[in-house]
Amino acid sequence: MFVDRFTTPHSSVTRSIRKSPLSGRSVVVICRVFFCYTLTALYSPAASTPSPQSVESVEQTASEWVKARIETTRIETEWSTERQLLESTIGGLSERAQTLETKSDFLRAKTAKDREELATLDAIDKSSVSNLKAVEGRVNTMTTKLLRLRRSLPPRLSAALEMSYRSLAAPDLTVNERMQLTMTIITRCAQFNGVITSEKEVLDINGGDHPELLEVIYWGLGYGYALNRTTGQAWLGFPGSQGWQWEPHPEAVEAVKKLIAIHQDKADPDFVTAPARVSNISAEIATK
């Protein structure tokens, strides 16, 4: 607080100045400006007798100016303090950003090889997916052909593959499961085609509702013979356009008996003339 350097009858202005938080120099300047303004107003020719309204207007103007100056000084002081804090914060953040950038560069250099390996694995994975789709397409094509082939298989082999064919026809199989079933059927067909099979078998050769127990001998997948010793009948079996077919051959009864006897080691090996029919199974299946 300071002591007024001039005397004025306007006590309200004096009190406002005394309560001001401004520095001494600022207040002195304010007082001098106010003093000069007051003298000019009091001693001017037009205002030799100042009216109360003009004095009050001067007091109000000076009071508002002092308040504005006080508020400006307060804002400048606060901004100066906050500016130092912000500058300090910006410096810390900049330093932290630089540190993080350095760490990022280090990690990029360190993981460059790993990222190259990942890119290679990703390319291999995409290639594997493409190959898998191609394999799946080939397996589906093979499955369709095998399902068509079943009708042309010897009845004994077709019955033995009942479960495999039933599973292969399921629509919700994975590629792995479908491939396993496909290989099972192909393997069993290859095994059957490599041997001569002779067993008694119940067959409905005439296509009616009277199956018969017959002696049957198969020469692989190509053809086979069926024999009914009671009725003295013989049939030649082969894969045809309608699947496996049995064709009657009464003249071949003795030849079929001899073939079965030789296979069962009940007769000496010998050349036997029997009817045969060579068919291209692949061509038959392809035309269906």
C-alpha positions in Angstrom: 0.0 0.0 0.0 1.2 3.5 -0.7 0.3 7.1 0.5 -1.5 9.4 -1.8 0.7 12.2 -3.3 -2.3 14.5 -3.8 -5.4 15.5 -2.1 -8.8 15.2 -3.6 -12.3 15.4 -2.2 -13.2 12.2 -4.0 -12.6 9.7 -1.3 -14.0 6.7 -3.2 -11.3 7.0 -5.8 -8.6 7.2 -3.1 -9.9 4.0 -1.4 -10.0 2.1 -4.7 -6.4 3.0 -5.4 -5.3 2.0 -1.9 -6.9 -1.5 -2.3 -5.2 -2.0 -5.6 -2.7 -5.0 -5.8 -0.7 -3.2 -8.5 3.0 -2.3 -8.0 3.9 1.0 -6.5 5.1 2.4 -9.8 1.9 1.5 -11.7 -0.2 3.1 -9.0 1.9 6.3 -9.1 1.4 6.5 -12.8 -2.3 5.9 -12.4 -2.5 8.6 -9.8 -0.6 11.1 -11.9 -2.8 10.5 -14.8 -5.9 10.9 -12.7 -4.5 14.1 -11.0 -3.8 15.7 -14.4 -7.2 14.7 -15.7 -8.9 16.1 -12.6 -7.0 19.4 -12.8 -7.9 19.8 -16.4 -11.5 19.2 -15.7 -11.6 21.5 -12.6 -9.6 24.5 -14.1 -10.8 24.4 -17.6 -12.8 27.5 -18.6 -15.9 25.5 -19.4 -15.7 23.6 -16.1 -14.7 26.3 -13.6 -17.7 25.1 -11.7 -17.7 21.3 -12.1 -21.0 19.7 -11.8 -21.4 16.7 -9.5 -22.3 14.5 -12.5 -19.0 15.2 -14.3 -17.0 14.4 -11.1 -18.9 11.1 -10.6 -18.4 10.2 -14.2 -14.6 10.8 -13.9 -14.6 8.7 -10.7 -16.5 5.8 -12.3 -14.2 5.9 -15.4 -11.1 5.9 -13.3 -12.5 3.1 -11.1 -13.3 0.9 -14.1 -9.9 1.5 -15.6 -8.2 0.5 -12.4 -10.3 -2.7 -12.2 -9.5 -3.5 -15.8 -5.8 -3.0 -15.1 -5.9 -5.2 -12.0 -7.7 -8.0 -14.0 -5.2 -7.7 -16.8 -2.3 -8.0 -14.5 -3.8 -11.0 -12.8 -4.4 -12.8 -16.1 -0.8 -12.0 -17.3 0.6 -13.4 -14.0 -1.4 -16.6 -14.3 -0.5 -17.0 -17.9 3.2 -16.6 -17.1 3.0 -19.3 -14.5 1.0 -21.7 -16.7 3.3 -21.0 -19.6 6.3 -22.2 -17.7 4.4 -25.3 -16.7 3.3 -26.0 -20.3 6.8 -25.5 -21.6 8.1 -27.9 -19.1 5.4 -30.4 -20.0 6.1 -30.0 -23.7 9.8 -30.6 -23.1 9.1 -33.8 -21.2 6.7 -35.1 -23.8 9.2 -34.4 -26.6 11.9 -36.3 -24.8 9.6 -39.2 -24.2 8.5 -39.2 -27.8 12.1 -39.3 -28.9 12.8 -42.2 -26.5 9.8 -44.1 -27.9 10.9 -43.5 -31.5 14.4 -44.8 -30.7 12.9 -48.0 -29.1 10.6 -48.4 -32.1 13.5 -48.2 -34.5 15.4 -50.8 -32.4 12.4 -53.2 -32.4 11.9 -52.8 -36.1 15.5 -53.7 -36.7 15.4 -56.6 -34.2 12.2 -58.1 -35.7 13.1 -57.6 -39.3 14.0 -61.2 -39.8 11.0 -62.5 -37.9 8.7 -60.3 -40.1 10.4 -61.7 -43.2 9.8 -65.2 -42.0 6.2 -64.4 -41.2 5.7 -63.0 -44.7 7.2 -66.2 -46.1 4.9 -68.3 -44.0 2.0 -66.3 -45.1 2.8 -66.8 -48.7 3.2 -70.6 -48.1 -0.1 -70.6 -46.2 -1.9 -69.0 -49.1 -0.3 -71.4 -51.5 -1.3 -74.3 -49.3 -4.9 -73.1 -49.2 -4.9 -72.9 -53.0 -3.4 -76.4 -53.3 -5.9 -77.7 -50.8 -8.8 -76.4 -52.8 -7.4 -78.0 -55.9 -7.0 -81.3 -54.0 -10.5 -81.0 -52.7 -11.8 -80.6 -56.2 -9.9 -83.7 -57.4 -11.1 -85.7 -54.4 -14.7 -84.7 -55.1 -14.4 -85.7 -58.7 -12.9 -89.1 -57.6 -15.7 -89.6 -55.1 -18.3 -89.1 -57.8 -16.6 -91.6 -60.1 -16.3 -94.2 -57.2 -20.0 -93.8 -56.4 -20.8 -94.5 -60.0 -18.3 -97.4 -60.1 -20.1 -99.3 -57.3 -22.8 -100.7 -59.6 -20.2 -102.2 -61.8 -18.3 -104.0 -59.0 -18.7 -107.7 -58.4 -21.6 -108.2 -55.9 -19.4 -109.7 -53.3 -17.0 -106.7 -53.3 -19.8 -104.2 -53.4 -21.4 -105.8 -50.3 -18.1 -105.8 -48.5 -17.7 -102.0 -49.2 -21.2 -101.1 -48.0 -20.1 -99.1 -44.9 -17.4 -97.3 -46.8 -19.7 -96.3 -49.6 -22.4 -95.2 -47.2 -19.9 -93.0 -45.3 -18.5 -91.6 -48.6 -22.0 -90.4 -49.7 -22.4 -88.2 -46.6 -22.3 -84.5 -47.7 -20.6 -83.1 -44.5 -17.3 -85.0 -44.8 -14.0 -83.1 -44.5 -11.4 -83.4 -47.3 -9.3 -85.6 -45.0 -12.2 -88.0 -44.2 -13.3 -88.2 -47.8 -9.7 -88.9 -48.9 -9.4 -91.7 -46.4 -12.6 -93.4 -47.5 -11.6 -93.0 -51.1 -8.2 -94.7 -50.5 -9.9 -97.5 -48.6 -12.3 -98.2 -51.5 -9.5 -98.0 -54.1 -7.2 -100.3 -52.0 -9.9 -102.9 -51.5 -10.7 -102.8 -55.2 -7.0 -103.2 -56.1 -6.7 -106.2 -53.7 -9.8 -107.9 -55.1 -8.6 -107.3 -58.7 -5.3 -109.1 -57.9 -6.7 -112.4 -56.9 -9.2 -115.2 -57.8 -12.0 -115.4 -55.3 -14.3 -118.4 -55.0 -17.0 -118.7 -52.4 -20.7 -119.6 -52.0 -22.8 -116.6 -52.3 -26.5 -115.8 -52.2 -27.5 -114.0 -55.5 -30.6 -112.9 -57.1 -29.4 -113.5 -60.6 -32.8 -113.6 -62.4 -33.8 -110.2 -61.0 -36.8 -111.6 -59.1 -37.5 -112.2 -55.4 -36.0 -115.6 -55.3 -32.3 -115.4 -54.3 -30.3 -118.6 -54.7 -27.2 -120.0 -53.0 -24.7 -120.3 -55.8 -21.0 -121.2 -56.1 -19.3 -118.1 -57.5 -15.7 -117.6 -58.7 -14.4 -114.1 -59.7 -11.4 -113.3 -61.9 -10.6 -110.0 -60.3 -12.9 -107.1 -61.3 -13.2 -108.3 -64.9 -15.6 -111.1 -64.8 -16.9 -114.1 -62.8 -18.9 -117.3 -63.0 -21.8 -118.6 -61.0 -22.9 -122.2 -60.8 -26.1 -123.9 -59.6 -25.2 -127.6 -59.3 -28.8 -128.5 -58.5 -30.4 -127.1 -61.6 -27.3 -127.5 -63.8 -27.1 -123.8 -64.7 -24.1 -121.5 -65.2 -23.8 -117.8 -65.6 -21.1 -115.4 -66.8 -20.9 -112.1 -64.8 -19.3 -109.0 -66.1 -19.5 -105.2 -65.6 -21.9 -103.7 -68.2 -23.6 -100.5 -69.1 -26.2 -101.2 -66.4 -23.8 -102.3 -63.7 -22.7 -105.8 -62.9 -24.7 -108.3 -65.1 -25.2 -112.0 -65.1 -25.6 -113.7 -68.5 -26.7 -117.4 -68.6 -24.4 -119.9 -70.3 -25.8 -123.4 -70.0 -23.0 -124.8 -72.2 -20.4 -123.7 -69.7 -21.6 -125.7 -66.7 -18.8 -128.4 -66.9 -16.2 -125.8 -67.6 -17.2 -123.7 -64.5 -17.3 -126.9 -62.4 -13.7 -127.7 -63.4 -12.6 -124.1 -62.8 -14.0 -124.2 -59.2 -12.5 -127.6 -58.6 -9.0 -126.5 -59.7 -9.2 -123.4 -57.5 -10.2 -125.5 -54.5 -7.3 -128.0 -55.2 -9.8 -130.7 -55.9 -8.5 -131.2 -59.5 -5.2 -130.9 -61.2 -4.3 -127.7 -62.9 -5.3 -127.7 -66.5 -6.3 -125.4 -69.4 -10.1 -124.8 -69.3 -12.1 -123.2 -72.1 -14.8 -121.0 -70.7 -16.8 -118.1 -72.0 -15.5 -114.6 -71.2 -16.3 -111.1 -72.0 -13.8 -108.3 -71.8 -15.2 -104.9 -70.9 -13.6 -101.5 -70.3 -14.9 -100.5 -67.0 -13.5 -97.0 -67.2 -15.3 -96.4 -70.5 -18.5 -97.9 -69.2 -18.4 -95.6 -66.2 -17.5 -92.5 -68.2 -20.5 -92.9 -70.5 -23.0 -93.0 -67.5 
